[in-house]
C-alpha cells in the first residue's frame, strides 16, 4: 500500500448509550455516547476538528445542539454543525468525512447523535413526538449551528402534503402495497411474508445488549393482530413499525490512519472503503413505488469502485424503519430476505429501536464492532425521508488497496430525476391505483384510505377515500383497482 497514511480514513472510536430508567436529555445521552467513543479511542478526543451532529427527529433540542455538546465535552476550537433531517445522515457524514480525510482536508471528526424520545414522553404524556425535533426553539437566542446535508424540500410533493400523506406509518404501507400486489398476495398473506424475516431480526435484537426489546418474537406473534399488536395501516401490525420511544445515542470517531497509529490504536481501526449517495423523486412521481433506483445505483457504484460484490460482505445492515425499506434495500443489492448472514446487525428498528435519524450510526457501530472480532467486509445502508435519500458504505478490517473511494453518481442521479412522472392535484375522471393503504385507529376503526393512482393521461394523483366508503375498506387491498377521482387539494375517490 503506497497511500500516505495521513490520507487513509479510519473509524477508530465507537460509543453507544442507552437509558432505560431515568429521564435524560438529548444532550446528556449524546454526551454519554461521545465519552464512550473517547474511552474506546484514548488520545483522539484532543485532535477533533469538527463535531457533526445528526439532527434530532423526535427529541426537542435547541438551535445549536452541536455547540452545546462541544461545550459539554470540553471541546474547544472545533467546527460545530448539524445535519438536515434524514436517516441516511450518519452514513452521509461518514462518506463526506472520509472523502475529506482522503483529500487532506480533514484529520479528525466526531459524528454523533441521539434520541431521548422515551424521556420526552414521560415528561409530556400523550404528546405528539413525530416532529418534536423541529419544535420548541422559539425562545432560543443562541446562534444556530450551521446545517449540512441534502435539502428536505423535495422529499414530499405538494400533492402528498395536501393529502396529508406524509406520516411515515401511513405512507410506507402505500409503498409496501406495490410489492404485495406484484406478488399477488392478500394483506394477510403479505403480513405473513413480512413477519418471517422480521422474526429473524428480533432474534438478533435478543442477543444485542443495547436493543430496546431483547426478546425474540415468532413470525406468528408479529403477524397476528391483537390487543397488543393492533393493525396500524394495511398490511402492517404495530410490531412492524419502527419503535421510536427509545433513549439511544451513538458516536463515531473518525481520523486518519497516521493519527490512529500515533495513539497506538492500529489494532482497532476499521477502514471505510467506499461510500455513495443518491436520492429519489417524491413517491408520487416514482415509476415504481416498490423500487429504488437511487439505492441500486449508489450501492452499485460503491461495490464497483472497490471491485467488491455482495458475496464479499461478511455482515450486512439494511435500513429498517419499515418492512418495505428492508425489502427494497435487500432487493436492490440482490440480497435474499432469508440470506444466512441476516439483514441487520442491530436487530432492526422495530426491536433494536428506531432512534430517528441516528439509527444508522448504530448500524455502523455494530458492524464495525463485529469486524473488530471477525470478518473482513461489512455493508451498511441508510435511508432518509420516504425511501428518499440513500447513503451506503462499505467497511473493512483491512486497509483499502486504492484508498477510500467516493464515486461520482451524478449521471445516475440525473437519470432518476428525468424519469419522474408528472403529478397533479386536481382530476375528474378515472385512475388506476398503484399504491394504497387502509389506516386504522386504536380501536380498529378505519380512519382513512389514501392512494396514489395513475390517471388515464399518465399523470399521478394522491386521493383520499370518500368517507362513506371507509367502513367497507377494512382488510382490502386497493392496488390495481380503478377509481373515480374528483376535486382538488386533496381530491377524493369512489368506485
C-alpha positions in Angstrom: 0.0 0.0 0.0 1.6 3.2 -1.2 -1.0 5.6 0.1 0.0 8.3 2.6 -1.4 7.0 6.0 -2.5 10.7 6.6 -5.0 10.2 3.8 -6.4 6.8 4.8 -9.6 7.4 6.9 -10.3 5.0 9.8 -13.2 4.6 12.2 -11.2 4.3 15.5 -13.6 5.2 18.3 -17.1 3.7 18.8 -19.6 4.7 21.6 -23.2 3.9 22.2 -25.5 4.9 25.0 -28.9 3.8 26.4 -31.1 4.9 29.2 -34.0 2.6 30.2 -34.9 4.0 33.6 -34.1 7.7 34.5 -35.2 10.7 32.5 -32.4 12.0 30.4 -31.9 14.9 28.0 -30.9 14.6 24.3 -27.7 16.4 25.1 -26.7 14.1 28.0 -27.5 11.0 26.1 -25.3 12.2 23.1 -22.6 13.1 25.5 -22.6 9.7 27.1 -22.1 8.1 23.6 -19.3 10.6 22.8 -17.5 9.9 26.1 -17.7 6.2 25.4 -16.1 6.7 22.0 -13.4 8.8 23.6 -12.8 6.0 26.1 -12.7 3.5 23.2 -10.0 5.5 21.4 -7.8 7.2 24.0 -5.8 10.2 22.8 -8.1 11.1 19.9 -10.5 13.5 21.5 -7.9 16.3 21.7 -7.5 16.1 17.9 -11.1 16.7 17.0 -11.5 19.5 14.4 -15.2 19.1 13.7 -18.3 17.9 15.6 -21.1 16.8 13.3 -24.4 16.1 15.0 -27.3 14.2 13.3 -30.4 16.2 13.6 -32.9 15.1 16.2 -36.3 13.9 14.9 -38.3 13.0 18.0 -36.4 15.0 20.7 -36.7 18.7 21.4 -33.3 20.4 21.1 -32.1 24.0 20.9 -30.9 25.9 17.9 -27.3 25.0 18.5 -27.2 21.4 19.9 -23.8 20.6 18.4 -22.2 23.7 20.0 -23.9 22.8 23.3 -22.4 19.3 23.1 -19.0 20.6 22.3 -19.1 22.8 25.4 -20.3 19.9 27.5 -17.5 17.7 26.3 -14.9 20.4 26.8 -14.0 20.6 23.1 -12.6 23.9 22.1 -11.9 25.5 18.7 -14.0 22.8 16.9 -16.3 23.4 14.0 -19.9 22.5 15.0 -22.7 21.6 12.7 -26.0 19.7 12.4 -27.5 17.8 9.5 -30.7 18.2 7.7 -33.3 15.6 8.6 -32.8 12.1 7.2 -31.9 8.6 8.3 -29.1 8.5 5.8 -27.3 11.3 7.6 -24.9 9.2 9.6 -23.6 7.4 6.5 -23.6 10.6 4.5 -21.5 12.3 7.2 -19.2 9.3 7.2 -18.8 9.4 3.4 -18.1 13.1 3.5 -15.6 12.9 6.3 -13.7 10.0 4.7 -13.5 11.9 1.4 -12.1 15.0 3.1 -9.5 12.9 5.0 -8.5 11.2 1.7 -8.1 14.7 0.1 -6.0 16.0 3.0 -8.7 18.5 4.1 -9.6 17.0 7.5 -7.8 14.9 10.2 -10.3 14.1 12.9 -14.0 14.4 13.4 -16.7 13.3 15.8 -20.0 12.1 14.3 -22.8 11.7 16.8 -26.5 11.8 17.6 -29.2 10.6 19.9 -32.9 10.5 20.6 -34.4 10.8 24.1 -37.9 10.2 23.0 -38.8 7.9 25.9 -37.8 10.6 28.4 -39.7 13.3 26.5 -42.8 11.2 26.5 -42.5 10.6 30.2 -42.3 14.4 30.8 -45.1 15.1 28.4 -47.5 12.1 28.4 -49.7 12.0 25.3 -47.7 14.5 23.4 -47.1 14.0 19.7 -43.4 13.4 19.2 -43.4 12.9 15.4 -42.0 16.4 14.7 -40.6 17.3 18.1 -37.1 17.9 16.7 -38.4 20.9 14.8 -40.3 22.4 17.8 -39.5 24.4 20.9 -36.8 26.7 19.6 -38.8 30.0 19.6 -37.1 31.3 22.8 -33.6 30.1 21.9 -31.3 33.2 21.5 -28.2 31.2 20.7 -26.8 31.5 17.1 -28.0 28.4 15.3 -25.4 25.7 14.3 -24.7 25.6 10.5 -26.8 23.0 8.7 -25.2 20.5 6.3 -26.7 17.7 4.1 -29.2 17.4 1.3 -32.3 19.7 1.4 -35.6 18.2 2.5 -37.9 20.2 0.3 -38.1 17.6 -2.5 -38.8 14.6 -0.2 -42.5 15.0 -0.5 -44.6 16.5 -3.3 -47.2 19.3 -2.9 -49.8 16.7 -3.7 -48.8 14.4 -0.9 -48.6 17.2 1.6 -52.1 18.5 0.6 -53.5 15.0 1.1 -51.7 14.7 4.5 -49.9 11.6 3.2 -46.6 12.4 4.9 -46.6 10.5 8.2 -44.2 7.5 7.8 -46.5 5.0 9.4 -49.1 5.7 6.7 -47.1 6.4 3.5 -44.6 3.5 3.9 -47.5 1.0 3.8 -48.6 2.6 0.5 -45.1 1.7 -0.9 -45.5 -1.8 0.6 -48.7 -2.4 -1.2 -47.0 -2.2 -4.5 -44.8 -5.1 -3.6 -47.7 -7.1 -2.2 -49.7 -6.6 -5.4 -46.7 -7.6 -7.6 -46.5 -10.8 -5.6 -50.3 -11.4 -5.9 -50.6 -11.5 -2.2 -53.5 -10.5 0.1 -52.8 -8.2 3.0 -52.8 -11.2 5.4 -50.5 -13.3 3.2 -48.2 -10.3 2.9 -48.2 -9.9 6.7 -47.0 -13.5 7.0 -44.3 -12.8 4.4 -43.0 -9.8 6.3 -43.2 -11.5 9.7 -40.9 -14.3 8.5 -37.9 -12.0 8.0 -38.8 -9.7 10.9 -38.8 -12.7 13.3 -35.2 -13.4 12.4 -34.3 -9.8 13.1 -35.9 -10.0 16.5 -33.5 -12.9 17.3 -30.6 -10.5 16.5 -32.1 -7.9 18.9 -32.4 -10.6 21.6 -28.6 -11.1 21.5 -27.8 -7.3 21.5 -27.4 -5.8 25.0 -28.3 -2.4 23.6 -31.5 -3.4 21.9 -34.7 -2.0 23.4 -36.5 -5.3 23.1 -34.3 -8.2 24.0 -36.9 -10.9 23.4 -37.2 -13.0 20.2 -40.6 -12.9 18.6 -42.1 -15.6 16.4 -43.4 -14.8 13.0 -46.9 -15.7 14.2 -46.6 -13.1 17.1 -45.5 -10.4 14.7 -48.2 -11.1 12.0 -51.2 -11.7 14.2 -53.3 -8.6 15.0 -54.4 -8.4 18.6 -54.9 -6.0 21.6 -51.1 -5.6 22.0 -50.3 -5.8 18.3 -53.1 -3.9 16.5 -53.3 -3.2 12.8 -51.9 0.3 12.1 -52.1 0.6 8.3 -52.5 -2.3 5.9 -50.6 -4.6 5.9 -48.7 -3.5 9.0 -49.2 -4.5 12.6 -47.8 -2.4 15.4 -44.8 -4.8 15.6 -43.9 -4.0 12.0 -43.5 -0.3 12.7 -40.2 1.4 13.8 -40.3 1.8 17.6 -39.3 5.4 18.3 -40.0 5.7 22.0 -36.3 4.9 23.0 -33.4 6.7 24.6 -30.4 5.7 22.5 -27.3 7.5 21.4 -24.2 6.8 19.3 -20.9 8.4 18.4 -18.2 7.6 15.9 -14.6 9.0 16.0 -13.1 9.2 12.5 -9.5 10.1 11.9 -6.5 9.2 9.7 -4.6 6.0 10.0 -1.5 8.1 10.8 -3.2 9.7 13.8 -4.5 6.4 15.0 -1.0 4.9 14.8 0.4 7.8 16.8 -2.2 7.0 19.5 -1.3 3.3 19.4 -4.7 2.3 18.1 -3.7 0.4 15.0 -5.3 -2.9 16.1 -8.9 -1.4 16.4 -9.1 0.6 13.2 -11.9 -0.1 10.8 -11.4 1.1 7.3 -14.2 2.7 5.2 -13.5 1.5 1.7 -16.2 3.4 -0.2 -19.4 5.3 0.2 -22.1 6.8 -2.2 -25.3 8.6 -2.1 -28.3 9.1 -4.4 -31.9 10.4 -4.0 -35.3 9.6 -5.3 -38.0 11.9 -6.5 -41.2 12.2 -4.3 -43.2 8.9 -4.0 -46.0 10.2 -6.3 -43.6 10.6 -9.2 -41.6 7.3 -8.9 -42.1 4.9 -11.8 -42.4 2.0 -9.3 -43.4 2.6 -5.7 -41.7 -0.7 -4.6 -38.3 0.0 -6.1 -35.3 2.4 -5.5 -33.1 3.2 -8.5 -31.3 5.6 -6.2 -30.3 2.9 -3.8 -29.5 0.5 -6.5 -27.1 2.9 -8.3 -25.5 4.2 -5.1 -24.8 0.6 -3.9 -23.7 -0.4 -7.3 -21.3 2.5 -7.5 -19.7 1.7 -4.1 -19.3 -2.0 -5.0 -17.9 -1.2 -8.4 -15.4 1.4 -7.0 -13.9 -1.2 -4.7 -14.1 -4.2 -7.0 -16.2 -6.0 -4.4 -19.6 -7.6 -4.6 -22.4 -8.7 -2.2 -20.8 -12.1 -1.9 -17.7 -10.5 -0.3 -19.7 -9.0 2.6 -19.5 -10.8 5.9 -22.1 -8.6 7.6 -25.0 -6.5 6.4 -27.1 -3.9 8.0 -30.1 -2.8 5.9 -32.0 0.3 7.0 -35.1 -1.0 8.7 -37.6 1.8 9.6 -40.5 -0.2 8.0 -40.6 -3.6 6.3 -40.7 -2.2 2.8 -37.4 -0.4 3.4 -35.8 -3.7 4.2 -37.3 -5.5 1.2 -36.3 -2.8 -1.2 -32.9 -2.4 0.5 -32.2 -6.1 0.0 -33.7 -6.4 -3.5 -31.7 -3.6 -4.9 -28.4 -5.2 -4.0 -29.6 -8.8 -4.8 -29.8 -9.9 -1.2 -32.4 -12.7 -0.4 -34.5 -12.0 2.7 -33.5 -15.3 4.1 -29.8 -14.9 3.5 -27.9 -16.7 6.3 -25.9 -13.5 7.0 -29.1 -11.8 8.1 -30.4 -8.4 7.3 -29.3 -6.4 10.4 -26.5 -6.1 12.9 -28.6 -4.3 15.5 -31.9 -6.2 15.4 -33.8 -3.7 13.3 -35.7 -0.6 14.2 -38.8 -2.4 15.4 -36.8 -4.4 18.0 -33.4 -2.7 18.5 -35.3 0.7 18.4 -35.7 3.5 16.0 -33.8 6.5 17.3 -34.9 8.8 14.5 -32.3 10.0 12.0 -29.5 8.5 14.1 -30.2 4.8 13.7 -27.6 4.2 11.0 -24.9 5.4 13.5 -25.8 2.2 15.5 -25.8 0.2 12.3 -22.2 1.4 11.6 -21.2 0.9 15.2 -22.5 -2.7 15.4 -21.0 -3.6 12.0 -17.6 -2.2 13.0 -17.5 -3.9 16.3 -18.2 -7.2 14.6 -15.4 -6.5 12.1 -13.0 -6.0 15.0 -13.9 -9.5 16.2 -14.1 -11.4 12.9 -14.9 -10.9 9.2 -13.4 -8.8 6.5 -16.2 -6.7 4.9 -19.4 -5.0 6.0 -22.2 -3.3 4.1 -24.3 -0.6 5.7 -27.2 1.4 4.2 -29.1 4.4 5.5 -32.4 5.8 4.2 -33.8 9.3 4.7 -37.3 10.5 4.1 -39.7 8.1 2.5 -37.2 5.8 0.8 -35.9 9.1 -0.5 -32.2 9.7 0.3 -29.9 6.7 0.2 -26.3 6.6 1.5 -24.3 3.4 1.6 -20.9 2.4 3.0 -18.5 -0.5 2.7 -16.2 -1.1 5.7 -13.3 -3.5 6.2 -11.0 -4.8 8.9 -8.2 -4.2 6.4 -6.9 -1.1 4.7 -8.1 -0.4 1.1 -5.7 -1.1 -1.7 -6.5 2.1 -3.5 -7.7 4.3 -0.7 -11.2 5.5 0.1 -13.5 5.7 -2.9 -16.3 8.2 -3.3 -17.7 7.6 -6.8 -19.4 10.3 -8.8 -23.1 9.3 -9.2 -24.3 12.5 -10.8 -25.1 10.8 -14.1 -27.3 8.2 -12.4 -29.0 11.0 -10.3 -29.8 12.9 -13.5 -31.5 9.9 -15.0 -33.5 9.3 -11.8 -34.7 12.9 -11.8 -35.6 12.8 -15.5 -37.7 9.7 -15.1 -40.1 11.4 -12.7 -43.8 11.1 -13.5 -45.8 14.3 -13.7 -48.3 14.8 -10.9 -51.4 16.9 -10.4 -53.6 18.0 -7.5 -56.9 18.0 -9.4 -58.7 15.5 -11.5 -62.2 14.5 -12.6 -62.1 11.0 -14.1 -60.9 7.5 -13.7 -57.5 6.4 -12.4 -55.8 3.1 -11.6 -54.4 2.6 -8.1 -50.6 1.9 -7.9 -50.3 2.1 -4.2 -52.6 2.4 -1.3 -53.4 1.5 2.3 -56.2 1.4 4.8 -55.4 3.2 8.1 -56.9 2.1 11.4 -57.3 3.9 14.8 -56.5 2.2 18.1 -60.0 0.7 18.2 -59.7 -0.9 14.8 -61.9 1.6 13.0 -60.9 2.7 9.5 -60.0 6.4 9.6 -58.6 6.9 6.0 -57.6 5.0 2.9 -55.1 7.1 0.9 -54.0 6.0 -2.6 -51.5 7.0 -5.2 -53.1 6.5 -8.6 -52.3 6.9 -12.3 -54.8 8.9 -14.3 -55.8 8.0 -17.9 -53.4 10.6 -19.3 -50.4 9.1 -17.3 -50.2 11.7 -14.6 -50.2 10.7 -10.9 -52.5 11.9 -8.2 -52.9 11.3 -4.5 -56.5 10.9 -3.4 -58.4 10.1 -0.2 -61.4 7.8 0.0 -64.9 9.2 0.3 -65.7 9.0 4.0 -68.8 6.9 3.3 -66.6 4.2 1.8 -64.3 3.7 4.8 -66.2 1.0 6.7 -66.2 -1.2 3.7 -62.4 -0.9 3.0 -61.1 -2.8 6.1 -58.8 -5.6 5.1 -58.9 -4.7 1.5 -56.1 -4.2 -1.0 -56.7 -1.3 -3.3 -53.8 -1.7 -5.7 -54.9 -2.4 -9.3 -58.4 -1.1 -8.8 -60.0 1.5 -11.0 -61.3 4.5 -9.0 -63.3 7.6 -9.8 -61.4 10.8 -8.8 -62.8 14.2 -8.3 -62.0 17.5 -6.8 -58.7 19.1 -5.6 -56.3 19.7 -2.7 -56.9 16.9 -2.0 -59.2 15.0 -4.3 -61.4 12.2 -3.1 -62.2 8.9 -4.8 -65.0 6.4 -5.1 -65.7 3.2 -7.0 
